[in-house]
């Protein structure tokens, strides 16, 4: 593991691993951990950055401009060392640029910056994808933070809820065993705007709202402290855990896995956006601890 970069305020502190630009710790003023315990019996991730794809590819391959490339689920950013290009007591910025290794699996030139800023009881995470090339840059992007379930405030695991900011009338996406999007839909497990967390919700992988109407959710139990997760720039939301694990992931996505049987060009794949030459696309999320 790379040496963690620590930032914070009097109310909240964060530690980021330059390997993957991955948020690894998020603690309140009393040093109580709000992130996953990363138990290897379940999943050792903390908050991987998903780029340049979200989810799985059909056969782990994709086609771009007449050539075929291979890429693992969620892309390569989470397994790449970012440079820390700026750091203060409350701010850190990390950068990944294209290299011979990335161009072998993903030809576009790019610069991906992930900035973390703590202001009071809020952590803001901002991804900026810049296209220095002369063609449109096709990509997807996603956040994948895993929060402690239960949160460290004395409430039982079964008491925890995720409350959506808006009504979510639609059904959910359904995935194959290989993580590909099926044409069928699954009924929403929400009661009103509330998701009562339970292990059996996740026996068939993630819950996927596509689209999600809300721009934030509130996670916690009872009247105790809650986390408010805001995602103003992402049209989809995944919620995931492994049954029995002590975490729940709240995942804002600007992308999605391949539809089962998709063999079209990457530029036409559902969930792909295009960054024009010379432009930058910014995607942000924040986490606020509400006492």
C-alpha positions, 0 to 999 in steps of 0.5 A, a space after each residue: 500500500 502507498 502511504 496514505 495522504 491525510 486531510 481534514 477539519 476539526 469535524 471530519 478527517 479523510 485518508 486517501 491512498 494514491 494507489 487508485 486515488 482511493 478514499 480509505 478512511 473517513 472518521 468523525 471528530 472522535 476518530 470513529 470510522 465511517 468507512 468499511 472495515 475491508 474484511 478480506 472474507 467479503 471485500 477488501 475495497 474501500 472506495 475504488 474509482 471506476 474508469 473508463 468503464 463502470 461494471 462488466 463488459 461482454 466477454 471482458 472485451 470491447 470494440 473501439 474504432 474497429 479494434 478489440 480490447 480487453 478490460 476487467 470490470 470497472 476499468 483500470 483506474 482503481 489499479 493505477 498509481 495516481 500522482 499527488 499533485 497538490 496537498 494542503 491540510 484540508 485538500 488533496 488532488 491526484 492525477 492519472 494520465 495516459 501511458 503506454 500501459 493504458 493505451 494498450 487497453 484504452 487508446 484515448 489520451 486523457 488526464 483524470 484528476 480526483 480532488 478531495 476537500 474537507 470543509 467542516 463536516 463535509 467531504 467533497 470529491 470531484 473528478 475532472 476528466 480532460 481530453 487533450 486529444 483531437 477526437 472525442 474521448 469516450 468514457 464512463 465514470 463511477 464512485 464506489 464508496 463503502 460505508 460502515 454498516 452499522 455506523 459506529 453510533 450504537 444502533 443495530 445493523 438491521 435498523 439502518 435505512 437509506 432514504 432517497 431525496 426524491 420519489 423513485 417510481 421506476 423498477 430496477 435493472 437486473 444483472 446476469 451472473 456475469 454482471 451484464 445488464 438484462 432486458 428484464 427489470 426487478 421490482 423496487 424494494 423501496 417503501 415510499 422513499 426508504 430502503 430498509 437495509 437487509 442482506 437478502 436484498 443483495 443475493 442477486 448483486 447490486 440494486 441499480 436505479 437507472 435512471 435515479 431521480 434523486 440527487 442525494 440519499 440519507 444513510 443511518 439509523 434512528 435519530 443518530 448521526 447520518 451520512 448524506 451522500 450527494 451526487 448531482 452529476 450522475 444519472 444512475 445509482 448502485 447500492 451493493 454489499 455482500 450478505 453478512 459484510 459490515 459495509 454498504 456501498 452507495 455508488 453514483 455512476 455515470 455509466 453502466 455495465 454492457 447489456 448482455 450480448 452487446 457487441 457494438 462500438 464502445 462509443 455507442 454503448 449505453 452509459 458512455 459520454 463523450 468529452 470533446 477535444 480540449 474540454 473537461 467533464 466534471 463529476 462530483 459527489 459529497 459526504 456530509 456527517 449530520 449529527 
